[in-house]
Amino acid sequence: MSAPPLEIWGGVECTVNRVGDDYHHQLERSGHAARIDDLDLFAGLGIRALRYPVLWERTAPDGLERACFAWADERLSRIRALGIRPIVGLVHHGSGPRGTSLVDPAFAYGLARFAGAVAERYPWIDDWTPVNEPLTTARFSGLYGHWYPHGRDERTFVRALLTQCQAICLAMRAVRAINPRARLIQTEDLGYTRATPLLAYQAAHENHRRFLSLDLLAGRVDRDHPLHGHLLRWGAAPSELARFVEEPCPPDVLGLNYYLTSERVLDERVARYPLWSHGGNGQHAYADVEAVRVAGADLGGFHARLIELWQRYQRPVAITEVHLGGPREEQLRWLLEAFHAAEAARAEGADVRAVTAWALLGSFDWDSLVVRQRGYYESGLFDVRGAEPRATALAALARSLSRGERFDCPPLRLPGWWRREDRIFYPPIEDGARLTVPRSTDVAPAGAPILVTGATGALGKALARTAATRALPYRLIGRGEMDIADPGSVGRALDRHSPWAVINTAGYGSVDHAEGDAFRCARVNTLGPAVLARACRDRDVRLVTFSSDLVFDGGKTTPYLEGDPTAPLSVYGESQALAEREVLAILQTALVVRTAALFSPWDDGHFIAMALRSLGEGRIHEAAEDVVISPTYLPDLAHAVLDLLIDGERGIWHITNEGAVSWAGLAERSAELAGVPLAGLLRRPARTLGQVARRPRYSALASERSNLLPPLDDALGRYLRERAARRGGE
């Protein structure tokens, strides 16, 4: 009998974790709590099952008798109508309602009662995950102190783990009393630890511990289990361990959650590693770092962990979370690697059921393990930073995988950063010899490139630099190699380089000079992009080109959106507005990016650098107090543009850092953050500054499509830190 086809599942990041007295709700932050239409977007991906929350803390925060199922009723009904199989989660990195915790014996019984109520209300649901990643949650809550109840010792860790596993057993018993068909889909983050010979004992302990939740549920933690004595020493009662053996609750599907930080290396030679990695076990001090950053520590990855799970338990397995923060091309490579690993494991005889595209709507603040709310967002298959979720290239990939179709995206032809030599930060643990390897910024990768015009400009250089750090093949060219206003020159360059995309940053840059040089300005800013659009259309090449806030007249007092009518005041602004219209008329797939007031850590020719230099040297710096703009940090802009290009976005986009400020206000805020005296700052009306071209008094930009960049203060802080680091290295 042939094996069932490999399915694509989906999952919504739904963590409700408690830090002190504060609850962090991912569903609220992603907006899914208020958007049922998201479910139709998920169905459009072709997924067969959806990990979906009916969370105890949200549904019954004040007790089961006051539970409100209205939200779950509406959404589970819609999921059912869409033909998707829900995998219902009841606790996701949580600790229960406010009156309980992971070290409270009542937690398990309370969750079991809640599980029974949910099963009674939805008897048609067959797949359940009562508690997500119990071992990981116990570590973060009981051993590392990140989450409630903030334990930092083995005793609290053991109690939190046993409580959650008891809760899973009791919850599944309550569910199966109503639905005997109910299946336990048990998830866990499964890594692997390597170590120097001195620390081999610690690595062995951690490699046994990573299976502990699954071993408990499977009834394997008997007297012969390597960690049986350890559990007894740290508070487990012999009778409760025996109960797991006598009344096991083995998972019907073992869910593998795996991240690039899941595999670790331990090394007692702490001087080789950064301070944040230093720790110990009371017997030895050691550094604990990601294996992916250590020379010679090749990752086992999804494939090795799947085979390991299958061979250990001989039960069906699935990858239940595939998520990676970072550039879009790396997210695509990560999902595709997971899928190929699952296919390979199946070919070797493992019963692998599915690959789960996790964080369909992205996730918030996992860079800090959700201990604070800074607003750091990692997009998923959909980006929720706009009025409505926006499908990314990941959605297209998941849809292709679910249909068994080929997905072609030029960046996918290169390996992920975790498979390249430039991943290495640390020497091999065997002999300590640091390898000398090329960095991604040293060698332009091979493959169909992105052609970047404007080799002498800050924007072109920034995009080239960013493409290099992301190992995206690119070619940065100037006018000597391609005159963008000359069709013959453009055609020859495109045929020579065979790019899959062109990013045009070439332009006539002087707003004031354009007033007396209208012909040349129009040739470069209007004719050039139109010529590129025709050439790209004829060769099926993607095109990105740039415009500015000067296409507006400043009549508004709130930020301009993409749909607002243009009404330029200057020759320069008119050249940009005409270019926008002509490019999109010729090539509807073109991406036109409006941005403004660029600043960068890589050059000192922009307004902020000049203001800080003047003020820092005690000189006068004049700035307009009555012209409001939206400054844009070039590294943020470059990353966003590359992501949108890979996503296949088109039309006009406003991309600036969030925030509107006058030029004088920008100088003042930058000086304050940099600790530079403000005595020399002179606020002037714009009309007194000797500018030739008329400029809008208010040209702040915002987006009705998506606010992709962080707030201005965040960008200024990073700029100043980078500036200081660069000066320190000079």
N, C-alpha and C positions, 0 to 999 in steps of 0.2 A: 504494500500500500504506500503510495507516494506521500511525502510530507506536505502539510499545508503550506501555502505560499508565505513568504516572509512579509509580514504586515508592517505598515507604517502607522504608529500611534502618535498622539499628540498629548501635550500636557501644559497646564496653566500654572505658572509660578504662584503659589497660594500661601506661602509661609505666613503664619501668625506666630511670631516669637515675642517673648516678653523680656524686656530689659529693665530691671528695677520694677517700677510700677507702670511702665509704658508698654503698650502693645504695638507692634509694627505689623500692619496689614498690607500685604502685597496686592491683594485684590482691589483694595481701595486706591492704592497708588497707581496701579495700571489702568484704573477706570473700569475694569471689567465688572466690578460690583454693580455698576449702573448701566451696563451695555449688554443686553441679551443678544443683540444682532451679531456680536462677535462669534456666536456659535455657528451662524451661517457661513461666516468667513472660514471657520475651521473645517466645516463640512466640505467647502470648496477645495480643500487640499486633498481630498480623497482618503483621509485617515479612517481607519477601521475602528479604533478605540480611542477614548479620551480620558486621561487621568484628570478627575474633576473633584473639586472640594465640596463636601457638606460638613464644614468644620464645626467641631464641638464649641469652640470659643465664640464663633460668630452666630451659630444657630441657637444655642442655649446658654448664653453667658450668665443668666440668672437662675439657672436650674431647669430641669427637663419640663417641669410643670408650666414654665413660662416660655418654652421654646417657640420660635417662629420659623416655620418651614416655607413661608411664602416665596422667598427667593429661590430655594432649592426646588420647590414645586414647579415654578415657571420654567426654570432652566433645564431640569432633568426631563420634563415633558418635551421641551423643544429638542433636546439631544436625542431623545427616543424617536421623535418624529423625523429627524434628519437621518436616521438609520445608523447612528454611531453608538457603539457599545461603551457605556460609562464604566470607568474604574473608580469607584467612589473612595475618596480619602477622608478620614475623620479627624486626624491630627497630623499637622505638617510642620515639624520642628517646633511644635507648641508644647505648652505645659498645662493645658486645660484652662477652664474658667478660673476667675480670680481666686476662688475659694479652695483650690487644690494646687498640686504641683507634682513634679516627677518623683519626688521622694515621699509622697503622701500615699499610704496604702489604699486610701479611698479612690485614688485616681483610676485604678484598673476597674473597679466595680462601677464607678461613675461612667467611664467610657463604654463599658459593656451595656449599661442601661441605655445610653444614648444610641449605641449601635443597634440595639434591638428596636428602638423606636424608629430609627431610620429604615431598617429592613421591613418593619411592619408597614410603614408608609409607602415604601417602594419595593414590593415583593418581587418585582420583575428584574431587579438588578442582581446580576450574578457575580460581578467582580469587585473585590474590596481590598483596600489598603488601609486598615484601621489606624496604623501609625507608620508614617514615612521615616525611613532611616533611623531606627531606634538607637543603633550604636553611635552614629554620628551625633545625634541629638544628645545622647548621654555624655559624650566627650565634651561637646561645646557647653553643656549646661552643668555638668558635674565635675569635669576634670580641668577645663580651661577657664571657667568662670565667665564666659561670654554672655550666656543667657540664663534666665531664671531657672533654678534658684541660686545660680552663681557659685556653685561648688568648685573647689580647687583641690580635690583630694580623691584618692582611689575609693574611699568608702561612699562618697556621694555619687561618684561615677557608677559604681556597681549597683547601688540602690536605684538610680535613675534607669539603668539598663534593665534590671529585673522588673521594675514596675512597668515599663513600656511593653516588655515581652509578655508579662502576665496580662496586660491590658489587651494585647493582640489575641491571645488565646481565649480570654473571656468574651471579647467582642465577637470573634468568629463563632464561638459556641452560641452566642445570642442570635447572631444572624442566621446560622444554619438551623436553628430551631424553627425559623420561619421559612427559610429557603434552603433546603438540603443541597441544592445545586451550587451554592455559593462557593466561589474560589478565592483563596488568599493569594493576592499578587504582592509579594513582600519585597520592598525595595531596600537597598543598602548601598552606600558608597564603598566600593571595594577597591582598595589600592594594593600596594606592595612596598615593602621596606627593604632596602639594601644597607649594608654597613661595613665598616672596617672590621678586621678580625677581632679587635678588642671589644667591639660592640655587637658582635654576632648574637650574643644572648638577648640583647634588647631588640634587635631586629626579629629574632625568632618569636619573642613575646608579642610584638606588634603584629606579626604575620599570623599568629594564632588568634589574636584578639579581633582582627578584622572580620573573622567569621562568627564571632561569638553570638550575635543576635540570631543568626540563621541556625547555628548549632543548638542554641537553646530551644528554638521553635521546633527543630527537627528531632528533639529528644536525644541529642548526642552528648550533652554535658554530664556524663556519668563520672564515676570515680577514676576512670582511666583517661579522662580528657585532660590535656596539658594545663588547662587553666582552672580545673576544679578546685585545687587547693588554694589558688590565688583568690578565687571568689569567696571561699570560706574565710580566708584571712581578713577580707575586707567587708565582712558583714553579712554575706549570704548564709541563710540557714540551710542545713543539710536537707531538711524536709522540703523547702521550696525548690531546691535544685532537683530533688527526687521527683517532685510533681511534674516538672517539665519532661523528665524521662518517662514517667508512667502515663502521662496524658499529653503526648506531643501534639503540636499543631503545625505540621510541616507545610511550607508554602506549596501551592499548586503551580505557581510560576515564580521563579527566583528573578527578581528585578535588579539588574546591574546598573548602578549610577557611577559614572566614571568621569573624572576631570583631570586636567593636566597637572594638578597639584596632588592627585591621589597617590602617586608613587613618590617615595621619599628616599633620601640618603642620609645616614647618620655617620658623623666623623668627629672623633675626639680632638682633632687638630683645629681647634676653633679659630685660630688666628687666620686661617685661610678664608673665613666666611664673615659676612656682615654681622653686626651686633644683634640685629633683630632675630637671627637664627640660633643664637646661643641659648642653651638650656641644659637639662640633665635629668637624671633619675635618682639622685641622692648618692649613687655609687660612682658615677662618672659624669663629668661635664662633656657636652658635645653639641655640635651644630646639627640642625635638622633642616635640610633644604630640599627643594623639588628635584627629583631625579632628572627631569628633563633638562636642567641647567648644568648637569655634571658630565664631564667628558667620559665617554666609555660606558655610561649608565644607560644603555639603550632601553627605551620604553617597551614594556610588554604590550601596553595599549589595550584596546577593547578586545582584540582577538585572544590574547593570553588570558585575560580575566574571564572571558566567556568559557573558554575550554576548561579553565580551572574550576569554575562553578559547576559546569556540567559533569566533569569527572568526579567531583567531590560528592555531589548529591544525586546525580542521575535523575534529575527532574527537569522539566522544561524551564528554559531561561529566556530572558528578554533584556534588551538594553532599554531601561526605563527613563533615562535622562541623557540627552545629548545637547549640551549647551556650551558655548564658548564666547566669552566677551572678546572684543577687539575688532579689527577691521573686517569688512564684509567677506573678503576673499578667504580669510582664515576661518570664519564661521562656516562657509560653504565647504571648505576642505575637511573640516572636522566632522560635519554631518556625513559627508561622503565616505570618509574613512571608517566611521562607525558602521555604515551600511555594508561596505565591502568586508569589514571584519566579521559581521554577522553572516554574510554569505559564505565566507571562507570557513567559519566554524561549522556551519551547516554541512558544507561539503565534506568535513572531517567527521561527520556523524553526530554532532551536537544538536540537540533539539532546541533550536533558537526560534522563538516565535515572532519577535517584533523588534523594531528599532523606533524609539520614541523621540520625536522632535520636541524638545523641552523648551519651556519658557516661550510658548507661542507668542506671548505679548511682551516678552523681555522681562527683565528683573531690575530691582532697585537696591543699590547700596550693598550688594554682595561683596564688593571690594573690601568692605570693613566687616564682613560677616554679619551684616545687618545689626550692628550694635549702635548705630546712630543714623540719622536721616539727613544726609548731605545732598541727596538728589542725584547721586551718580547712577546713570541709567545704562544698561546694556540691552540693546534691542534684540529681538528674536525674529521669528518668522514675520511678525508684524511690528511696526514701530508706532508707539502710542503717544508720541510727542505732538501730534496734530489734533485737530478736532475729531478725526476718525482714525482708527488704526490703518496704517499704510503697509501694504504687502512689500516685503523686501525680496531680494534674490533668493533668500532661504526658502520663502514660500514657494517660489517657482521650482526650486530643487526638490522640495518635499513632494510637491504635486507630481513631478516627473517620476520620482521614485515610486510613489504609490500606484502610478499607472504603468510602471515598467518601461518608461520612455527614456531616451537618451537626453541628457542635459548638457548643453554645450555653453561653456563660459570660459573665455581665454585664461583668466587667472587660475582656473582649476587644473591647468596643464602643468602647474608647478607644485611641489610638495609644500605642506604646511610648515610653519616655522619650527615646530617641534621635531621635524624630520630633516632640518637643515643644520649645517655646522655652526651657523651664527647663533644658535640657541645657547651655546656653551658659555657659562659664566665662571665655572669652577673646574679645577684640575681633576684628573682621575683619582679615585680614592685608593687605587692599588699602589701607585708609586709616587704620586704627588707632582709629576711632571706636567706643567701646564702646556696644553697644546696651543700651537699658533694656527688659527683658522681664519679664513677670510670672513669679514663682516659683510652683511648684505649691502652696506653703503659703499663698500670698496669695489665691488664688481657688479656691473649691470647684468641682471639675469637674462638668460636667453628666452626666446619665444616671441610671439607677435607682440609688438610694443604699443604703448600709448605714446602718441606723438604730441609733445608739448611745445607750442610755439612761444616766442618771447624770451629768448635765452638770456637777455640782459636785464630783464625786469625782476623785481622782488617776487611777484606772484608766480611767474614761470619757474624761478629758482626754487621757490617754496614747494610747488607741486612736484618738481623733479626730486627734490630732497625727500619729500614724503613718500613718493612712489618707491624710491630707493630703500627707505627704511622698511617698507612693506614688501620688498622683493617683488615689486611689480615691474616687468620689463618696460622701459621707457626710452625715448630719445628726446633730448632737449635741443631744439634747433633755433637759430636766429635768422634774420632777414637775408644774410648772405647765402644761406642754404635754401630758404624758401621765402619768397615774397608773397605774402598771403593775398595781395590784391592782383596778382598775376596768375591767371588760370593755368598757363603753361607751366610756370614754376611750381604751383601747387600740385598739379597732376604728376609732374616728374618726381617730386618729393614723396608723395603718397605711394606711387608705384615702387619707388626705391625702398622705402621702409616697410611697406605693407602693414600699416598699423590696424588694430581693431577699433581704435578710438583716437580722436584728435581733441586735445584740450587747447583752446586758443586763448592765450594770455597776451598776445601782441596787441598793441594799441597806441594811439596817440595820447600821451599822458598829461600834457600841460593844459589845464582848463583855461588859463588866461591867454596863453599864446594862441590857442585855437581861434580866438576872436579875430585875429589878423591872419590866420592861416587856415581858412575854412576848407579849401580844396584838399590840402594834405590830410587834414583831420578826417574829412569824409572818406578819403581813399583808404586810410588805415582802419578807421573805426566802423565804417559802414560797408564799403565795397569789399574789404578783406573778409569779414565774416560771411558775407553773401557768397563770395567765391568758394570759400571753404565748405559752405553748406551744399553747394551744387556738386563739388568734387566728392564729398562724403556720401551724398545721396546716390551718386552714380556708382560708387564702390561699396555700398552697404556698410559704411563705417560710421560709428557713433561720433557725435560732435557735442562738445561743451564749449560755450563761449561766455564772456563776462560782460556785464553792464553795470550801471551804478545808480545811486540814489539821485543823481542829477537829472534824471528823466522826469522828475516831479517839480512842481512850481512852489511848493512850500505852503500852499493854502490851507492844509490840514493842521490840526493841533494834536492829532493822535497818529501813531505810526502808520505809514503807508503799507498796504497789502498788495499782493500780486495782481489782484483784479482792479486796482485803482487806475483810472485813466492817466496817461502820461501827458505832461504839459511842460516841456523843458524851457528853461530861461536862457540858455547859452548855446553857442555853436557846438560845444563839446556834448552837452546833454542831448541836443537834437541829433547828433551823429549816433549816439547810443540808442536813442529811441527808434530811429529809422532802422538800425541794425537789428534790433529785436524783432521788428515786424517782418523784415525781409528774410531773416534766417528762418523763422518759424513758418513763413509762407512757402519757402523752398523745401525745408526739411522738418516735417512735423515731429520727428523723434528727437530733434535737437533739445539740449538742456541749456537754458539761458539763466545764468546766475547773476542776480543783482546783489552787490555788496558795497561796502563803504568804509572809509577811514581805516585802512589796513595798518596794522602794526605787527612787528615780527621780532623775534630774538636774534635773527640772523643778519640783520643790517641795522644801521643807525640813521637811515635817511628819512624816517617817518616822523610824524608830529610828536609823539610821546618821547622818543629818544632825544629829539632836538630840545624839547621843553625841559627834560630832566638835565640835559647837559648844560643848558643856559642857566637854569636855576641853581644847579649844583655848583657852578662856577661863580655864582653871585652876580650874574648878568641879568638884564631885563629880558623878559619874554612876554610878548604881546599875544593875546588870544581873543577870538571873538566870543563875546558873552551872549550874543543873541542869535547864534546859529546852532541848531540842535541836530545832532547826527547819531548814528549807531556804529560805534567802533567795532572792528572785527579783527580777531587774533588770527594771524595767517596759518599757524599750525592747525587750529581748529577748522578753519575754512578748507584747507587742503584735504584733510581727512574726510570731511563731510562731502566734498565734491567727488572724491574717489568712490566713496560708498554709494552715492546717488548714481554715479556713472555705472557701477556694477549692477545696481538695482534696476537699471534700464529706465530711470526716471526721465521725464521730458517736460517741455514747457518752461515757464518762468518760475524761478524760485528766489525768494529773499533769504539770504544766509548772512546773518550777523550775530554777534553775541548779544544776548538779551540785555536791553537797557538803552535809554535815550539820555544824552548828555550834551551840553554845549562844549565847544572847543575849550573854553576857559575852564569849565567844570572838569573836563577830561584831564587837563594839565594839573589842576588842583588835586584831583583824586589820585592820580599817578604819583605826584610828589608826596602826598600824605602817606601812601603805602610804601614808598621808597625811603621815607625819612629825609626828604630833601626840603630845605627851607623854601617857603613860599613868598618871601619878601619881594622877589623880583617879578612876580606874576602880575601883569597889568591886564585887567579885563577891559576890552574895548568893543565898541559897536563895530560890526563888520564893515560899515561904510567908511571907517577911518583907517582901514588896513591897506588901502591902495590896491585892492583887487580889481582887475579889469572886467572879468566876466561876472554877470549876475548869478547869484547862487540862491537857492531856496533857503529861507530862514528856518524852516523846519523840514527835515528830510529823513527823520528816523524811519527805519524799516522794521517791520514785523512780518510774520508769515501766517497766512491762512491755511497753509499746507502742512507745515511742521516746524516747530522751533528746535532746530537741530543742535544749536551751540549752547554752551553753558552761559550763565550770567556774566556780565562785564567784569564785576569785581573778581570773580573766579579766574577769568582770563588774565586780568591785570596782575593778580598775585603770581600766577604761573610765569607770566612774561618777566616779572621782576626777579623771580628766583632764577630763571634761565639766564637773564642778563647778568646777574651777580655771579653765577657759576662761570659764565663765559669770560667775564672780566677777571675772575680769580685764576683762570687758567692761562691768561695772557702773560 
